[in-house]
Amino acid sequence: ADPQTQALQLLFGAGGIYASFLYYGSLQEDVFRYESPDDGSKFTMAWFLQVLESGANVIFGTVALIIMGLTGNGNVSADGDDGVDGSTRKWWGGTPNLPKKPFISSGFSQVCSKGFTSLALANGLSFPVATLAKSGKMAPVMIGSLILGGATYGMREYLQVLAIISGTAILSMSKKKSAESESTTLGVVFILLALVMDGITGGVQKRLLADMKRAKVTPQPYDLMTFTNLFMMIFAILISLSLGEFTKGMSYCSHNPKMFTLIWKFSMCSAVGQSFIFYTVARFDPLVCSTVTTTRKIFSVLLSIVFKGHVIPGKGWAGLALAVSGIISEVVNKVQGSRNRMKSKTSM
């Protein structure tokens, strides 16, 4: 594509990611800050929320695969021997003979990460602190790689992670204690669990792609979206039912229709945002998408502080600046690394 077309494609993809996930973050915060006008109770059913969010993604992904099949854009084997009858192939655009078992562990780790993040917010951790903390997901990945994989990292990587973690901690401890904004110990525990699950998810996803390669199958983005979220939904249903959250969540939403509207919008933003991520990855280097999604978190934090009434003292702003500098340094480091790899390839 010519430079002008590429620029328009990047603007469309990046703009879609920013719009979807900035609104997604705002709605997520609204969900856990909402108070019922009847009794002042708050929404705390994090696993029920994951049922609806992953369910919306399954519906969106399934519709996309059906459209791809009907329009002839789906994956069909060259010899036509894909184990699926011709009438089905006309409407289903998914990858033939796609192994489903590898999606089980991926779905479990991802729904746990999202569920623990929601539980952190439900237990008093402020949205800015939770979002910045999630940006430090490289920490558990590094620890796991050092212990299990014998990996080595440069001083810059250690400083980046230290800046993000330290800045987040400073911001968290500087928050003025109140009923709404106190970062509780339980909230911190849940966000740490979410980070651990993020670290596990990285390894699980690598194994999933390796399993697909061994099976000589190349999944489409909407295959990944649909089946990962399908197992996320299954695990979320099982957990929410076992904890009694499913019926409590349904009851809360029936008594508070505004909450159901918030969750519906939140879930649709998740599905639309993932589609824009797939669009961007398909047309540009994954690093471009990673840069967009990472910088989006910075704007989510700033918008939350400005529009959601968070009171940040001077010490807190210093912590925020430190964490943001770590995030930006990480992005710059990735860009420089990608350029160096490209130069080494062209010089060979």
Backbone torsions as a table, in degrees:
resi	resn	phi	psi	omega
1	ALA	NA	147.9	179.8
2	ASP	-72.9	160.6	-176.1
3	PRO	-54.5	-38.5	-179.5
4	GLN	-65.5	-41.8	179.0
5	THR	-65.6	-42.2	178.4
6	GLN	-61.5	-40.1	179.2
7	ALA	-63.0	-42.0	178.7
8	LEU	-66.5	-39.6	178.2
9	GLN	-64.3	-41.6	178.9
10	LEU	-66.1	-41.1	178.4
11	LEU	-62.2	-41.2	179.4
12	PHE	-66.8	-48.3	-178.3
13	GLY	-66.2	-50.4	-179.6
14	ALA	-65.4	-40.5	178.1
15	GLY	-61.7	-40.2	178.5
16	GLY	-65.7	-40.8	178.8
17	ILE	-64.2	-47.4	179.8
18	TYR	-60.9	-49.8	-177.1
19	ALA	-61.7	-46.0	-176.6
20	SER	-65.9	-48.9	-172.3
21	PHE	-85.1	-22.4	171.4
22	LEU	-67.2	-41.8	177.7
23	TYR	-70.1	-37.1	177.4
24	TYR	-57.6	-47.9	179.8
25	GLY	-63.3	-40.9	178.9
26	SER	-63.5	-42.8	179.8
27	LEU	-67.8	-38.4	178.9
28	GLN	-60.4	-42.4	178.4
29	GLU	-65.8	-40.8	179.5
30	ASP	-62.4	-37.1	-179.5
31	VAL	-59.1	-45.1	-174.7
32	PHE	-90.3	-4.8	174.1
33	ARG	-101.3	-8.3	-177.8
34	TYR	-64.6	138.0	175.7
35	GLU	-122.2	130.2	-179.7
36	SER	-63.6	130.3	178.9
37	PRO	-66.4	-16.9	-178.0
38	ASP	-78.4	-51.9	-175.3
39	ASP	-131.3	4.6	178.9
40	GLY	75.7	7.1	-179.2
41	SER	-71.4	153.3	180.0
42	LYS	-107.7	159.9	177.6
43	PHE	-81.9	121.3	-178.6
44	THR	-127.6	6.0	-174.4
45	MET	-84.5	76.8	-174.1
46	ALA	-63.6	-39.0	-177.4
47	TRP	-73.5	-33.3	173.9
48	PHE	-63.5	-39.2	176.9
49	LEU	-60.7	-39.7	179.5
50	GLN	-67.5	-30.8	175.9
51	VAL	-60.8	-47.2	-177.2
52	LEU	-71.4	-40.8	-179.1
53	GLU	-66.2	-49.6	179.6
54	SER	-66.3	-33.6	177.1
55	GLY	-62.8	-41.1	177.7
56	ALA	-63.3	-38.4	178.3
57	ASN	-67.4	-37.5	177.4
58	VAL	-63.4	-45.6	179.7
59	ILE	-62.2	-46.6	-178.7
60	PHE	-62.4	-46.4	-179.4
61	GLY	-65.0	-40.7	179.5
62	THR	-63.4	-45.2	178.3
63	VAL	-60.9	-41.7	179.4
64	ALA	-61.6	-42.4	179.9
65	LEU	-67.4	-36.5	177.3
66	ILE	-66.4	-42.7	178.1
67	ILE	-62.3	-41.9	178.8
68	MET	-62.9	-37.3	177.9
69	GLY	-68.1	-43.9	-178.8
70	LEU	-67.6	-30.2	-179.4
71	THR	-93.4	2.1	177.4
72	GLY	78.7	19.5	-179.0
73	ASN	-103.3	5.5	-178.9
74	GLY	-81.2	172.5	178.5
75	ASN	-83.2	119.6	175.6
76	VAL	-128.8	134.2	-178.5
77	SER	-63.8	150.2	-174.5
78	ALA	-61.9	-37.4	-177.8
79	ASP	-91.6	-1.3	177.9
80	GLY	78.8	-4.2	-179.2
81	ASP	-91.7	76.7	-176.4
82	ASP	-112.1	9.5	177.8
83	GLY	76.7	7.5	179.7
84	VAL	-123.7	133.8	-176.2
85	ASP	-68.5	157.9	-173.5
86	GLY	-59.8	-36.4	-178.4
87	SER	-65.5	-34.6	178.5
88	THR	-71.2	-40.3	-178.8
89	ARG	-61.3	-23.3	-178.5
90	LYS	-69.0	-28.7	-176.6
91	TRP	-113.9	-17.5	-178.6
92	TRP	-104.0	119.7	-176.9
93	GLY	-97.6	10.1	179.5
94	GLY	-71.2	165.4	-179.8
95	THR	-71.7	127.3	179.2
96	PRO	-63.3	146.5	175.7
97	ASN	55.4	34.1	-179.1
98	LEU	-73.9	120.8	177.7
99	PRO	-64.5	134.5	-178.6
100	LYS	-97.9	-25.5	-175.2
101	LYS	-57.6	-40.9	-179.6
102	PRO	-61.3	-20.3	-178.7
103	PHE	-76.9	-15.5	-175.9
104	ILE	-63.5	-53.8	-178.6
105	SER	-67.3	-34.8	177.7
106	SER	-64.5	-44.1	178.7
107	GLY	-63.2	-40.0	-179.0
108	PHE	-65.9	-47.4	-177.6
109	SER	-65.4	-38.5	-177.6
110	GLN	-73.2	-38.9	179.4
111	VAL	-69.6	-31.2	176.4
112	CYS	-67.5	-41.5	178.5
113	SER	-60.3	-48.6	179.9
114	LYS	-66.6	-40.7	-179.3
115	GLY	-64.1	-43.2	179.0
116	PHE	-66.2	-35.9	176.9
117	THR	-62.9	-43.9	178.3
118	SER	-64.5	-39.3	178.6
119	LEU	-65.6	-33.8	176.5
120	ALA	-62.2	-44.7	178.2
121	LEU	-66.4	-38.8	-179.4
122	ALA	-68.0	-22.7	-178.6
123	ASN	-105.2	26.9	167.3
124	GLY	101.7	-7.4	178.9
125	LEU	-73.4	129.7	-177.3
126	SER	-69.8	152.7	-178.3
127	PHE	-59.8	-45.6	178.6
128	PRO	-58.0	-42.8	-179.5
129	VAL	-66.1	-44.7	-179.5
130	ALA	-62.0	-42.2	-178.1
131	THR	-67.5	-42.9	177.5
132	LEU	-65.6	-39.8	179.4
133	ALA	-61.7	-39.9	179.1
134	LYS	-66.5	-23.6	177.1
135	SER	-70.8	-15.0	178.2
136	GLY	-91.9	23.6	-177.5
137	LYS	-63.1	-15.1	178.8
138	MET	-66.2	-23.9	-178.1
139	ALA	-60.6	-55.8	178.9
140	PRO	-63.9	-31.8	177.6
141	VAL	-63.5	-44.1	179.0
142	MET	-64.2	-44.0	-178.7
143	ILE	-62.1	-45.1	179.2
144	GLY	-63.0	-41.1	-179.9
145	SER	-68.1	-37.0	179.4
146	LEU	-67.7	-41.8	-176.8
147	ILE	-77.5	-46.4	-172.8
148	LEU	-95.2	-34.4	-173.0
149	GLY	-105.5	-5.2	-179.5
150	GLY	64.5	28.0	-178.8
151	ALA	-74.1	160.0	176.2
152	THR	-124.8	146.5	-179.4
153	TYR	-130.1	152.7	178.1
154	GLY	-83.2	167.7	179.9
155	MET	-58.6	-34.2	-178.8
156	ARG	-62.2	-42.3	179.7
157	GLU	-62.6	-42.1	179.0
158	TYR	-64.0	-41.1	-179.9
159	LEU	-67.0	-36.6	178.2
160	GLN	-61.2	-49.6	-179.8
161	VAL	-63.9	-41.8	179.5
162	LEU	-62.2	-39.8	179.6
163	ALA	-64.7	-43.4	-179.3
164	ILE	-65.3	-47.0	-177.8
165	ILE	-67.4	-45.9	-179.4
166	SER	-64.3	-44.6	179.4
167	GLY	-61.5	-41.5	178.4
168	THR	-64.4	-41.5	179.4
169	ALA	-63.9	-42.2	178.9
170	ILE	-62.9	-44.2	178.7
171	LEU	-62.3	-43.1	-179.0
172	SER	-62.8	-45.5	-177.1
173	MET	-74.3	-19.9	-178.3
174	SER	-87.2	-10.9	-178.1
175	LYS	-63.6	136.0	177.6
176	LYS	-71.1	131.0	-176.7
177	LYS	-70.1	130.3	175.6
178	SER	-156.5	171.5	-179.2
179	ALA	-62.7	-29.7	-174.9
180	GLU	-92.6	-35.5	-166.8
181	SER	-111.7	2.3	-178.0
182	GLU	-68.2	129.7	176.9
183	SER	-84.9	96.4	-174.3
184	THR	-72.5	159.5	177.7
185	THR	-60.5	-41.6	179.6
186	LEU	-63.8	-38.3	177.7
187	GLY	-63.2	-39.8	178.1
188	VAL	-65.2	-41.2	179.0
189	VAL	-60.2	-44.0	-178.5
190	PHE	-66.7	-38.5	-179.9
191	ILE	-70.2	-31.8	174.9
192	LEU	-67.1	-39.3	175.8
193	LEU	-63.6	-38.1	177.9
194	ALA	-62.9	-40.6	178.8
195	LEU	-65.0	-40.1	177.2
196	VAL	-61.1	-43.3	-180.0
197	MET	-67.4	-31.9	174.6
198	ASP	-62.4	-42.4	178.9
199	GLY	-63.5	-41.1	178.3
200	ILE	-66.6	-39.7	-178.4
201	THR	-59.3	-39.0	179.5
202	GLY	-57.1	-46.6	178.9
203	GLY	-68.5	-38.4	-179.7
204	VAL	-63.9	-41.6	-179.5
205	GLN	-66.6	-37.1	176.2
206	LYS	-62.4	-41.4	179.2
207	ARG	-66.8	-38.0	178.2
208	LEU	-59.3	-47.9	-179.6
209	LEU	-65.5	-34.9	177.5
210	ALA	-66.7	-39.3	177.6
211	ASP	-63.7	-39.4	178.4
212	MET	-65.3	-38.7	-179.5
213	LYS	-66.1	-41.0	178.0
214	ARG	-64.4	-33.4	178.7
215	ALA	-81.9	0.6	-179.8
216	LYS	57.5	45.1	179.9
217	VAL	-126.6	135.4	176.4
218	THR	-113.3	99.4	-177.7
219	PRO	-69.3	147.2	174.2
220	GLN	-82.6	160.3	177.9
221	PRO	-54.0	-41.3	-178.0
222	TYR	-74.2	-20.5	169.6
223	ASP	-63.7	-48.7	-179.3
224	LEU	-61.0	-44.6	-179.2
225	MET	-62.6	-47.5	-174.8
226	THR	-67.9	-50.7	-172.7
227	PHE	-80.2	-30.4	173.5
228	THR	-63.5	-46.9	-179.3
229	ASN	-70.6	-26.7	176.7
230	LEU	-62.4	-47.5	179.4
231	PHE	-73.1	-30.3	172.8
232	MET	-60.2	-43.8	-179.5
233	MET	-65.1	-42.6	-179.9
234	ILE	-60.9	-48.2	179.1
235	PHE	-64.3	-39.2	179.6
236	ALA	-64.5	-38.5	177.8
237	ILE	-64.0	-46.5	-179.3
238	LEU	-61.8	-45.3	-179.0
239	ILE	-66.8	-44.7	-178.3
240	SER	-65.3	-36.4	177.7
241	LEU	-68.6	-41.9	-179.0
242	SER	-66.2	-30.6	179.8
243	LEU	-92.5	-2.7	-178.7
244	GLY	75.8	13.1	-177.2
245	GLU	-77.2	-28.2	-174.2
246	PHE	-62.3	-50.7	-179.9
247	THR	-68.6	-36.7	177.8
248	LYS	-64.4	-40.5	179.4
249	GLY	-65.3	-43.5	177.9
250	MET	-61.8	-42.7	-179.8
251	SER	-65.1	-43.4	-179.5
252	TYR	-62.0	-43.9	-179.2
253	CYS	-68.1	-34.8	179.4
254	SER	-68.6	-32.6	177.7
255	HIS	-85.6	-17.1	179.4
256	ASN	-131.8	79.0	-177.0
257	PRO	-55.9	-28.6	179.3
258	LYS	-63.0	-35.1	178.9
259	MET	-65.0	-42.1	179.1
260	PHE	-62.1	-38.1	177.7
261	THR	-63.7	-42.5	177.9
262	LEU	-61.2	-45.5	-177.9
263	ILE	-66.7	-38.8	179.5
264	TRP	-63.3	-45.5	178.1
265	LYS	-63.6	-43.2	179.2
266	PHE	-58.5	-45.4	-178.8
267	SER	-66.7	-40.6	180.0
268	MET	-68.5	-36.6	175.9
269	CYS	-61.2	-38.3	177.7
270	SER	-61.5	-46.7	-178.3
271	ALA	-67.4	-44.9	-179.8
272	VAL	-66.3	-41.1	178.9
273	GLY	-61.2	-42.0	177.8
274	GLN	-62.9	-36.7	178.6
275	SER	-64.4	-39.7	177.0
276	PHE	-67.0	-34.1	176.3
277	ILE	-63.1	-45.7	178.8
278	PHE	-62.8	-39.8	178.5
279	TYR	-60.6	-44.7	-177.6
280	THR	-69.2	-43.7	179.8
281	VAL	-62.9	-36.6	-178.0
282	ALA	-67.8	-24.5	-174.6
283	ARG	-109.8	-15.5	-178.1
284	PHE	-135.8	171.6	175.1
285	ASP	-61.0	140.4	178.8
286	PRO	-53.6	-26.0	178.9
287	LEU	-61.8	-35.7	179.1
288	VAL	-61.2	-46.3	179.8
289	CYS	-65.1	-41.2	179.3
290	SER	-61.5	-40.0	178.7
291	THR	-63.8	-43.3	-179.7
292	VAL	-63.9	-47.7	-176.7
293	THR	-68.5	-33.8	180.0
294	THR	-70.9	-46.5	179.7
295	THR	-67.9	-26.0	177.7
296	ARG	-60.4	-35.3	-179.0
297	LYS	-63.6	-35.6	178.6
298	ILE	-62.4	-45.9	-180.0
299	PHE	-67.1	-34.1	177.0
300	SER	-61.2	-42.3	179.2
301	VAL	-64.8	-46.4	-179.0
302	LEU	-64.1	-42.8	178.7
303	LEU	-63.9	-38.7	178.6
304	SER	-63.2	-43.5	179.7
305	ILE	-63.4	-41.2	-175.9
306	VAL	-73.9	-44.4	-170.4
307	PHE	-101.6	-12.6	-177.0
308	LYS	-106.0	7.4	172.9
309	GLY	76.8	24.2	176.9
310	HIS	-73.9	131.8	179.0
311	VAL	-96.6	113.2	-177.2
312	ILE	-113.9	115.6	177.0
313	PRO	-73.5	173.8	-177.9
314	GLY	-55.8	-41.7	178.8
315	LYS	-61.0	-37.8	179.6
316	GLY	-65.9	-40.3	177.8
317	TRP	-64.1	-35.4	177.2
318	ALA	-65.0	-41.8	176.8
319	GLY	-63.7	-41.8	178.6
320	LEU	-61.5	-44.9	179.5
321	ALA	-61.6	-39.5	179.7
322	LEU	-65.0	-45.1	-179.8
323	ALA	-64.8	-43.8	-180.0
324	VAL	-63.6	-37.9	178.5
325	SER	-63.3	-36.5	176.9
326	GLY	-65.9	-40.8	179.0
327	ILE	-64.7	-47.2	-179.0
328	ILE	-63.6	-40.7	178.6
329	SER	-61.2	-38.4	178.7
330	GLU	-63.4	-43.2	179.0
331	VAL	-62.9	-47.7	-179.8
332	VAL	-60.4	-41.0	179.6
333	ASN	-61.5	-41.1	178.9
334	LYS	-65.3	-43.1	-179.6
335	VAL	-62.7	-45.7	179.4
336	GLN	-63.1	-39.9	178.3
337	GLY	-63.7	-39.6	178.8
338	SER	-65.6	-41.3	179.5
339	ARG	-65.3	-40.1	179.8
340	ASN	-64.6	-38.6	177.9
341	ARG	-65.8	-39.2	179.0
342	MET	-64.9	-41.1	179.5
343	LYS	-64.4	-40.4	-179.2
344	SER	-67.1	-32.9	178.9
345	LYS	-70.7	-41.9	-177.3
346	THR	-72.3	-25.2	-178.7
347	SER	-82.8	-12.7	-178.7
348	MET	-76.3	NA	NA
